[in-house]
């Protein structure tokens, strides 16, 4: 994923969401910000998985089912309690970043995003 000027490589988990995202590649989007979270629309539609959750760790890659969006939390959001990373709704965790997601702090709203396979 290239988000603005930040490149994030991902290790995909063995989940239906990860498969759906991989099968949809490549696609483009624009960055939306919510506190210290970057999220963006995708062409993917999946159901919420049984282990979906709203509190994530930095580096976990989430999929917001209701918004058909990938969400990458790297710090506090407006609904965080303490130092947790709390997303707006339970999300499917589909992968882990191989790069430091705190780099996303430099991304501006509307920044272009390209999500593609790394061959």
N, C-alpha and C positions, 0 to 999 in steps of 0.2 A: 504494500500500500504506500503510495506517495500522497501525503496529506500536506498541502502547501509545499514547503521545502523540506519536509521531514519524511524520511523513508523508514517504514516499519516492516520488517520481515516477520512472518508468522509461521508457527508450527500448528497445523490443524489437528484437532482431536477427531476421534472416530465417532462422530455424531451425525444425525440427519441434517442438522443445521450446517455443519461444516461441509458436508457433501453438497448441499444445495448452493451454498456460496461458491464453492469451487466450480461447480457445474455452470454457474452464471458468468464466470469470468471471461473476458475483461469487462469492466464497466467504469463509468465516471460518475462523479457526484460533486457536491459543494459542501464544505464544512459548516456545521452548525455547532454552536458552543452552548454549554449549560454548566456554569461553574467551571471546574477543572475536568470537563468531559468534552470530547469531540464525538459528534455523531453525524451520520449521513445516510441518506436514502440509498436503497439497493433495489434491484429487480427481483429480489427473493421474497417468497412468501412461505412461511413454515408455521407449524403449530408450536405452542409452548411445550417444552420438554419437561419431564417429571422433576428434574433436578434444577429447574430454573430458579434464579435468585436475584435479589436486588442489591445486595452488598457484595462487591467484588474486590479483588486484590489488583494493585497496579500491575499491568502486563497481561491480565486476562482480557480476552476479546469476547465481547458480548453481542447478542443480537436481540434487539427490542422488537418483539413479535407484533405488537399493536402498531408500530410505526414502520415496519418493514425496513429497519435501519440497523446498521452496525454502530455500536457504542464502545468507545474506548475511554474508560475513566482513568485519570492519572493523579487525582487528588480529590479534594472536597467538592461536593455539589451543594446546591441550595438546601437540600434536605438531609445532608450528612449529619450524623451525630458524632461529635468528637472528630477524630481523624479518619474515620471510615470513608470509603468510596461507596456512596449509596446512589444507585441509579433510580430513575423515575418509576420503574416497574420491574417485576421479576423478568430476567433475561436468560436466554440460552447461552451458555458459555461454550464457544465453539473452537477456541484456540488460545494460544499464548504468544505474545510478542517476543521475538528474539532480540529486540532492541529496547532501549530505555524509553518508555512511553512518556516520561516527564518532558521529553523534547517537544511534545505537543503543546506545551505552554506557549510556544512561539507562534502557533497557528492562529490566523485571524478568521473571523466568521466570513464565509463565502469563498474561502480559499479552495482552489481546485483540488480534486481528489481523483486518483487513478488507482484502481484495484485490479491487479493482474497476476497471472501465474508466473512463478519464478521457475524457469526451465533449467 
